[in-house]
Amino acid sequence: MSPKIKHFLFLFIFTAVILVIIKIEFKSFNDNSERPDKVPKTAVWSGGVDGGYWFDFVNYNKKNKVYSIIIFEEINGEVVLNGKFIQKGSCDKLPLDKKILKMINYFANNEIVLSNCILIKAE
């Protein structure tokens, strides 16, 4: 086998291994498949490197413009907050159904931060 072919094969295998490692790490970061038993199948995980929460959409009250969302602890599935949330300021058109879950970035300080808006806990 010529040195060029050996070099090419080495680079190909090395690149393939690196891509597999990156894919595994990316999947484990973005697809938290360790759903606790207490968390419903309809809930969606969202968070970051330091952790996150499970979010489950209950309903949207059109009259009051309030989202009902249950937030579960990431590891044990305990309910952190079963609350009602309203838009903070004006937001682009938000889904009025469970599609809102796909827009969630994280939860902190009684606020659900979306990709283009913030929902705050209603009093």
DRENDO-1510 file (C-alpha; in Angstrom, 1 decimal, always signed):
<recs>
REC; n; res; u; v; w
REC; 1; MET; +0.0; +0.0; +0.0 .
REC; 2; SER; +1.4; +3.4; -1.0 .
REC; 3; PRO; +2.1; +6.0; +1.7 .
REC; 4; LYS; -0.5; +8.3; +0.1 .
REC; 5; ILE; -3.2; +5.7; +0.5 .
REC; 6; LYS; -2.1; +4.9; +4.1 .
REC; 7; HIS; -2.2; +8.7; +4.9 .
REC; 8; PHE; -5.7; +9.0; +3.3 .
REC; 9; LEU; -7.0; +6.0; +5.3 .
REC; 10; PHE; -5.6; +7.3; +8.5 .
REC; 11; LEU; -7.2; +10.7; +8.0 .
REC; 12; PHE; -10.5; +9.1; +7.0 .
REC; 13; ILE; -10.6; +6.8; +10.1 .
REC; 14; PHE; -9.5; +9.6; +12.4 .
REC; 15; THR; -12.2; +12.0; +11.1 .
REC; 16; ALA; -14.9; +9.3; +11.3 .
REC; 17; VAL; -13.9; +8.6; +15.0 .
REC; 18; ILE; -14.0; +12.3; +15.9 .
REC; 19; LEU; -17.4; +12.7; +14.2 .
REC; 20; VAL; -18.8; +9.7; +16.1 .
REC; 21; ILE; -17.6; +11.2; +19.4 .
REC; 22; ILE; -19.0; +14.6; +18.6 .
REC; 23; LYS; -22.4; +13.0; +17.6 .
REC; 24; ILE; -22.5; +11.0; +20.9 .
REC; 25; GLU; -21.7; +14.1; +23.0 .
REC; 26; PHE; -24.1; +16.3; +21.1 .
REC; 27; LYS; -26.9; +13.8; +21.5 .
REC; 28; SER; -26.3; +13.3; +25.2 .
REC; 29; PHE; -26.4; +17.1; +25.7 .
REC; 30; ASN; -29.5; +17.8; +23.6 .
REC; 31; ASP; -31.5; +14.6; +24.1 .
REC; 32; ASN; -31.9; +14.0; +27.7 .
REC; 33; SER; -33.4; +10.5; +27.4 .
REC; 34; GLU; -33.2; +9.7; +31.1 .
REC; 35; ARG; -36.8; +10.8; +31.7 .
REC; 36; PRO; -37.9; +10.1; +35.4 .
REC; 37; ASP; -41.0; +7.9; +35.8 .
REC; 38; LYS; -42.9; +10.9; +37.3 .
REC; 39; VAL; -42.5; +13.0; +34.2 .
REC; 40; PRO; -45.2; +12.6; +31.6 .
REC; 41; LYS; -44.3; +11.4; +28.0 .
REC; 42; THR; -45.6; +14.7; +26.7 .
REC; 43; ALA; -43.0; +16.7; +28.6 .
REC; 44; VAL; -40.0; +18.2; +26.9 .
REC; 45; TRP; -36.6; +18.7; +28.4 .
REC; 46; SER; -34.8; +22.0; +28.0 .
REC; 47; GLY; -31.7; +23.5; +29.6 .
REC; 48; GLY; -28.0; +23.8; +29.2 .
REC; 49; VAL; -24.7; +22.4; +30.3 .
REC; 50; ASP; -25.5; +23.0; +33.9 .
REC; 51; GLY; -28.8; +21.2; +33.8 .
REC; 52; GLY; -32.4; +21.9; +32.9 .
REC; 53; TYR; -36.0; +21.0; +33.6 .
REC; 54; TRP; -38.9; +19.0; +32.0 .
REC; 55; PHE; -41.8; +21.2; +30.8 .
REC; 56; ASP; -45.3; +20.0; +30.2 .
REC; 57; PHE; -48.0; +22.1; +28.5 .
REC; 58; VAL; -51.4; +21.9; +30.2 .
REC; 59; ASN; -53.4; +24.4; +28.3 .
REC; 60; TYR; -53.8; +28.0; +27.1 .
REC; 61; ASN; -56.6; +30.2; +28.4 .
REC; 62; LYS; -57.5; +32.5; +25.5 .
REC; 63; LYS; -59.6; +34.8; +27.7 .
REC; 64; ASN; -56.9; +35.6; +30.2 .
REC; 65; LYS; -54.0; +34.9; +27.8 .
REC; 66; VAL; -52.4; +32.6; +30.3 .
REC; 67; TYR; -50.3; +29.4; +29.7 .
REC; 68; SER; -50.6; +26.6; +32.2 .
REC; 69; ILE; -47.3; +24.8; +32.3 .
REC; 70; ILE; -45.9; +22.2; +34.8 .
REC; 71; ILE; -42.1; +22.3; +35.4 .
REC; 72; PHE; -40.4; +19.1; +36.7 .
REC; 73; GLU; -37.0; +18.7; +38.2 .
REC; 74; GLU; -34.5; +17.1; +35.8 .
REC; 75; ILE; -33.3; +14.2; +37.8 .
REC; 76; ASN; -36.1; +13.0; +40.1 .
REC; 77; GLY; -39.1; +14.4; +38.3 .
REC; 78; GLU; -40.5; +16.2; +41.3 .
REC; 79; VAL; -42.8; +19.1; +40.4 .
REC; 80; VAL; -40.9; +22.4; +40.7 .
REC; 81; LEU; -43.8; +24.6; +39.7 .
REC; 82; ASN; -47.3; +24.0; +38.4 .
REC; 83; GLY; -48.0; +27.5; +37.3 .
REC; 84; LYS; -49.7; +29.9; +35.1 .
REC; 85; PHE; -47.5; +32.1; +32.9 .
REC; 86; ILE; -48.1; +35.3; +30.9 .
REC; 87; GLN; -46.1; +37.0; +28.2 .
REC; 88; LYS; -43.6; +39.7; +29.4 .
REC; 89; GLY; -44.0; +42.6; +27.0 .
REC; 90; SER; -44.9; +42.1; +23.4 .
REC; 91; CYS; -43.8; +38.9; +21.7 .
REC; 92; ASP; -44.1; +37.7; +18.2 .
REC; 93; LYS; -47.0; +35.3; +17.6 .
REC; 94; LEU; -46.5; +32.5; +20.1 .
REC; 95; PRO; -48.2; +29.1; +19.6 .
REC; 96; LEU; -51.2; +28.6; +21.8 .
REC; 97; ASP; -50.7; +24.9; +22.2 .
REC; 98; LYS; -48.0; +22.4; +23.1 .
REC; 99; LYS; -45.8; +23.7; +20.3 .
REC; 100; ILE; -44.7; +26.4; +22.8 .
REC; 101; LEU; -42.6; +23.7; +24.5 .
REC; 102; LYS; -40.2; +23.6; +21.5 .
REC; 103; MET; -39.4; +27.3; +22.0 .
REC; 104; ILE; -38.3; +27.0; +25.6 .
REC; 105; ASN; -34.6; +27.7; +26.3 .
REC; 106; TYR; -34.5; +27.6; +30.1 .
REC; 107; PHE; -36.3; +28.4; +33.3 .
REC; 108; ALA; -35.0; +30.7; +36.0 .
REC; 109; ASN; -36.4; +33.2; +38.6 .
REC; 110; ASN; -40.0; +32.3; +37.8 .
REC; 111; GLU; -39.5; +33.1; +34.2 .
REC; 112; ILE; -39.6; +30.7; +31.2 .
REC; 113; VAL; -37.2; +32.1; +28.6 .
REC; 114; LEU; -38.2; +31.3; +25.0 .
REC; 115; SER; -36.3; +31.8; +21.9 .
REC; 116; ASN; -38.0; +35.1; +21.2 .
REC; 117; CYS; -39.9; +36.0; +24.3 .
REC; 118; ILE; -40.2; +35.6; +28.1 .
REC; 119; LEU; -43.1; +34.1; +30.0 .
REC; 120; ILE; -43.4; +35.2; +33.6 .
REC; 121; LYS; -45.2; +33.5; +36.4 .
REC; 122; ALA; -48.7; +35.1; +36.8 .
REC; 123; GLU; -49.6; +36.2; +40.3 .
</recs>
